[in-house]
Structure formats: structure tokens, C-alpha cells
Amino acid sequence: MKAFLPISLGAALLGGALSGTAGAQTLVPFKDARLPFTVSLPKGWLGVKFDDGASGVSLVSSKQPPAAMIRLLFMPKNGKPADVNAEFRNFEAGVKQTGGTLTQLSSKAARYGGVGGTEREYSLTHPKGKLRLRIWFGNGARNLYSFQITDTPERYAASSALFSKVLASVRF
């Protein structure tokens, strides 16, 4: 199965601060007929297209650097089995190829919208700086899902809390 592309490091280092605290951030319902899920997204965040072949929705907190980035991606399994551990290995290898160094901070089983998977947190060091990220690979009936938040280490706790609210709103 074709692996998800690694995060866009340049995009993660692009835009600005979270609008308010995670607790105060308003979520708005988002529905697109091309997506196999509905979700509520942070109000005021900006949609972004990376032209990396990934299907889903990507957004950043600001046009100004550095921005928090959320990606909610999916890939049809086309009847083939999916292995989330293999997806993590491919993801980690892809980041390494960009010159980044990942340090895994945690790993746990996680379920969102009724779909089971694995969620990991990482610290990422790259020639352009440092980032923290949280990524969940979910193995659905028809699709493999990759949902992630990426932000600076200083803002990560607030952006991760906001991401938890986003994930709680996912419906497949």
C-alpha cells in the first residue's frame, strides 16, 4: 500500500500563533462530500493545498510563520489489508529522508469516531528548527486515516489540546 507522505516541514514552519487558548478556540462544523468523514475545525484557520497527492483536508493557524498545522488525510485501502505499524515505519523513514530526526515520545492505542488505530507523539529536529507532532493512523473498513497536528514545542500543549477537540468531533 502506498504510504502517506511525510509532513511538509516547510509548511509546519510557515504560519503564526494559535488564536486564543485551546479551551477558548471555537470549532465550526466542516463537511465536504469528497471526505469519508465530517469534522469540526478551528474557526479562523486557513485551508492549504500542498499538491503532495494526499486526499483530505489541511489547514494552518496563520499565514505568518510559524503556524500550527492540522492534516486530516485518508487513503482508500481498495480491499487490501492495512498495517498502522508499517505506516508509522514509512512515515518515520520519510521524515528521515528530509534530513529530520524524530524522537518518539509516546505511543498508545486510540479510537476516534469509532475507528481504532495507534497514536504517537514525536519531537522533530530539522535543519529549519524544532517541532512537536502528534499523529494517529486509523484502520477503517474502507480507508486508512492519518490525522496529525504539528506545532512549535512552545505552543504544542495548547495545539494538542485543540487537536483533541477536533478528533472528538470526527464522525465516519
Number of C-alpha atoms within 10 A of each C-alpha: 14 8 14 22 15 17 19 15 19 11 18 22 21 18 20 18 19 22 15 10 14 18 11 9 17 16 17 14 13 13 13 11 7 8 15 17 17 16 21 18 23 23 13 16 20 14 14 15 11 9 7 11 9 16 17 19 17 20 21 28 25 20 14 12 15 19 24 29 29 29 21 22 20 24 18 15 17 10 9 10 13 17 14 19 12 12 19 21 11 17 18 18 15 17 19 15 11 14 12 19 18 19 13 14 12 10 14 11 12 15 17 16 14 12 17 15 21 18 21 18 21 19 17 21 15 15 10 11 11 17 22 25 26 23 21 26 27 25 21 17 13 16 19 24 24 24 20 23 26 31 29 22 14 11 17 19 14 16 29 22 14 23 22 14 20 18 20 14 18 19 14 12
